[in-house]
Amino acid sequence: MITASCPTCGSGITFRSAAALTVVCDSCRSCVMRTDSAPIDLGKVAPLSRELSPLQIGARGQEGSRAFELLGVLRKGRQGVRWNEFFLGWSDGTYGWLSDGNGEYQLFEHDPRGGSLPDPAGLPAGSKVTLGDTMWRVMESGTAQILAADGELPFPVQPREGSRYCDMQAHGQVATLDKDGQGQTLLWVGRPVELPDLSMDGLRPFAGWADEALVRFDGPQITATKTLTCPNCRAPLELRAPGETARVGCPYCGSELGASESGGGLALSVLTARTSVPFQPTLPLGTFGTLGGVRWQVLGAMVLDGRTLYALEPSLLTPIPREQRRNLCERLLRVIAAERRKKSVMNVAVLGEYSKALKGLHREL
């Protein structure tokens, strides 16, 4: 453990992990890098917004015979998509990452066996690359921007900086090629995980959370909702999943709004201005119900040529297993595919919140 003083405000800062190169000062939000001489201020970073995620710095877990602790977090994003990457320290002295996006989690460790690593910028989606003895297929390639940061991190963090990355899959595994703060390409290999399997302690509880597999909570329950103002009609909008919401249909004026993070908070912008609500859903937004043995909450609604489809969010109450979530989504997609076969053009109207998946679906339709 290394202690020092923040070069900006003088408050005490602590590097608990030997792998941590930077730490965010709790007092002034400066990102401070340790050196052999004196700490250096890299600039201020936005705080992590309190979005819909139970993970937080200080939470502990177990994977196999090794324990880990979450030491820091980066909030990253690109157009219409945002996710968290938690820096963790293992009990054997190594470190890794636990990513959190759209209610799904992936556990990554550094893989030094990749040999000479290619630049992620040269690997478009759909391409294949052999690293070591494994051939990977590139599923996604792009530039991610750091939106917020907290705690300890293993490389220099420049506020709002962007870096290239590509996500890959092979034989049930996932991997990411990205660059650290010093421009070096690193290979991270991991797998999808469920939080109950990690025996985690110290997670953030939400008001109404009901999953008994995640009962060892620390701290008071928090409310996940966030109230913002419609930039078109100035009406108050209550977002029930602010960390995942990509677009919003205003229930007062019907305008379609884009949601983006700015300065650690969520900002709305007008994409399509309207003066009237396009439809009234039979199930009011915010309604709770049970589907497939899981309690859901209605966040948004979409009309496709007269047929109403609802955006449902299980994470507020019950984090459901990945396979069950996939099966329910596939049922929804089969319904939409059947509608698309009936008509070549579909009229779409939305109300409430919808995330990356529904945004992409809306774009395709």
N, C-alpha and C positions, 0 to 999 in steps of 0.2 A: 504494500500500500504506500502510495506517495501523496503527500499533502503539499499544497502550495496556496498562493494567494492569486485571485483573479487580477490580471494586469489592468483591467478596466475599472472595477469598482472596489477592489481590495478584499472582497469576501473570500472565505476559505473554500477551496475546491479540493476534491479527493479523487485520485486514480486508484481504484481498488484492484483492478485487473492489470496484470503485467502486459496484456495485449492491447490495452487502451492507450491510444495516442492523443485523443482529444476528449474533452468533457465540456458539457454545457453548464455554465454558471447558473445556479438557481436564482440568484439575485438580479442579475442584469441581462441574462439570456445571451451572453457572449459565448462563442465557441472558442475554447482555449486549447491550444496545442502545447504539449510539454516538449522541451528540448533539453540538451545537455547543460544549458545555462539557465535561461529564464523563460517562463511560459510566454507564448505569443497569442495575441488576440486575432482570430481569423474573421471576426465580424459577428453580428448578432443574427440569431436564427429564431424563427417563429416557434411558439410552443405547440406541442401536439394537441390538436383539438380533441375534446372528449367525445369521440364518435362511438359507434356501436361495436365495441370490442371489449372482451373481458380481460385481455392481456394488459399488464402494466409493469413498469420497472420494479424490480424487487421480487416478482413472482418466481417461485421455484418449481422444479419438476424433476422427473426421473425418466430416463430412457435406457432400458436394459440395466446394466450394472452401474451406469454413470448418472450422477445428479448434475443439474445445471441451474443457473440463475440468470434471469433477464437483467442485463446491465445498462442497456441503452436502446434507443429506437430512432429509426429514420422514417419519416413519412414521405413517400415518393408518389409521383403521378405523371401521367401524360394526358393528352386530350380525352376527357370523359372518363378516366380511370384513375383511382387512387388506392394505395395499399400501404401497409406498415411492414417494416423489416426490423425485428427485434434482435439486437446483438446479445448473444448469450455466452457465458463462460462455463465450461465443463469442469467437473471435479478433478479431472486428470491434468488440468492446466491448459488444455486447448480451447478453442472458441468456435462458434458457428452462428447461424441465424435461424430464427423462427419467423417465417413470413405469415402474414395475416391479411387476406383479401376476400371480400364477399362471403365471409363466414367460413372460408376454407383455410387450412393451415398446412404449411410444408416446413420440414426440418432439414436444414442444410449444413454440411460440413465441408471444409476446404479439402479439395482433392489435388495433391501435388503430382499425381501420376500422369497428368495429361500431356506431358512433354511440351513441345513448342506450341503455344496457344495462339489461335488466329484472332484478329481484331473482330469484335462483335459487329462492327459496321459493315464488314464484308460478308456477313451471313444473313441473307434474306429469309423470310418465312418460307417454309417448304423445302429448303435446301438440306443437305446432309453433310455431316462432318465427322471424321474419325478422330477421337481423342484417346490416346492409350490403346486399349484393345476393345473399345466400345464405339459403335457407330450411333451417332445421335441425329435425330431429326429436329430441325429448328421449327418450333411452333409459333414463336412470336419474336419480332425483332424491332427495336425502336430506341428512343431516347427518353430516359426518365429524369425528371427534375426533382431535386430535394425541396420539399415544401415546408418541412418542419423537422426538428430534432430535439432529443432530450437525452440526458444521462451520458454514459461513457461510450466511445466509439473507437474502432481500431484504425482509423485513417483521418487525415485532415478533411474537414467538412466546410465547403464554401457555400454560404447561403444562396439558394436558388440556382446552384450550378446544375448542369445537365450532364449525363453520361450515357454512353451507348451500352446496350445489353441485348442478350438474346436468351430466350427460354427454350429448353430442349427436353425431349423425352426419348427413352429407350428402355424396353423390357421392364416396364412398370416403375422405372425410376424417373426422376426429374432432375434437371441440372440448369444452371445459369452461368453464362459467361458475362462478366462485367468488368469494369475498371475501378480500381480503388482511387483514393484521392491523389495518388502520385502517378496515375496514368498506367499502372501495371495491370495487365489482364489476368484475372483469376478465374478458376473453375470451381464452382460450388455444386456438389452432388447431394441430392436428398431424396425424400419420399413424402407423400401425403401422410398426415397424421391426424388423429382425433384428440382433442384436449383431455377427455377422460382417460385415454390410454397413457398419458404422460404424468398422471398422478399429481397434477399441479396444485399448489397451495399459494394463496395470496392474490387470487384473481379479483377483478373488479366486479362487484355485484350490481345488477340493474334492478330497479323497481319492477317486481313481477316475475323475476327469473325463477323458474320452477324445476330445473334439472337437478335431481338428487345426486348425480355422478360428479357434480361440481359444487359440493356443499361447503368446502373449507374456504370461506371467503374472509378477507380482511377488509376493514373499513366500512363506512356507511354505504347503504345502497344509493345509487344515483339514478336520476331520470335521464333517459337517452334523448328525449325530445328537444328540439330547438325551434324557437320562434323567430321567423324572419319576416320581412315586408315584401310584398309583391312590387317589383319596380314599375309595373304598369298601372295598377289600380290602387296601390298603397294599402291593400288589405293585409291583415296579419296571417301568416302561413305557418302552421305547426308541422314541422318535419319530424317524423317518428324514427327515421333511420338516416340521420344527416351525414354519417360517415360513408354511406354507400350510395346515396342519391346522386344521380347524374343529371336528371331532368325532372321538372315539376310542372304539372298542369294546374294552374291556379283555379280553385273551385269557386272563385267569386267572379272573375272576368273571363276565364277560359284561356288566358294567354299561356303559351308554352315557354317555359323558362329553363335556362341552363344553369347548372350549379357547379361552381369552381371554388377552390380554396385560395384564400389570400390573407397573408399575415396571420396565419394560424386559425382563421375563421372561415366561414362559408359565405360566399357571395352569389347572388342571383342576378342574371341578366336576361333581357327579353330576347327570345329567339323568334317567336311569332306572336304579335300583339293581336288580341281579340277584345271584343266588348261584351260578349255573352258566353255563358257556359254551354258547351256543345251537347252535353247530355247529363242526366242524373242517374248515377248507378243505383241499382236495387239494393246492394249492400253498401251502407254508408262507410266512408273512409274512417278507419280507426276501429271498425268492428272486429271482434274476436270470434273465432270458430274453430272447429276440429275437422281435420281432413287427414285421412291415412293414419289415424291415431296420434296426430301431432296437433297441438294448439297453435293456430296461426293468427296473425293480425293483418287486416286489409290496409295496404299502404297506398295503392293506386288502382286505377281502372282504365282499361283500354277497350274501345269499341272498334271492331273490324266488320264493316258492312252490316251493322245491326246486331252483331253478336258480341256480348260483353265478356272480356277476360280481365281477371283481377291480378294485380301484383301483390303477392303474399310474402310476409317476412316471418320466419320461424325463430330467428335468433333472439328476439326480445324475451321469449319465454322458454324455448326448448331448443338447444343446439342439436339438430338431428344428424344422424350418421350420414356420411358422404353418399353411400349407395342408395339410401332412402331418398335423399335430396335429388340425386340424379334420376331416379325412377319417376319421381313426381314431376320433374322438369320435362322428362321425355314424354310423359302423358300430355303435358301442355303443348309441346312442340308437335305432337301427332295431330292434335286438334287444329292447330294453325296450318299444318301442311294440308290437311283435308280441306280447309277453307280456301287455301291458295289453289288447289286443283279445281275448285268449283268456278273461281273467277280469276281472270288474269290481272285485274286491277282491284285494289281494296282501299276503301276509305277508312282512314285511321283518325281517331280522336282519343285524347288522353286526359285524365284528371289525377291529381295526387302525385306521388313519388314513384319513380322507377329507376333502376340501376343499370349497370353496364349491359347485362344480358338483355333486358327489355329495350334498352336504347339501340343495341345492335339489331334486334329483331325489328324495331320500328323503322330503322334505316333501310333494312332489306325490303320491307313491305312497301 
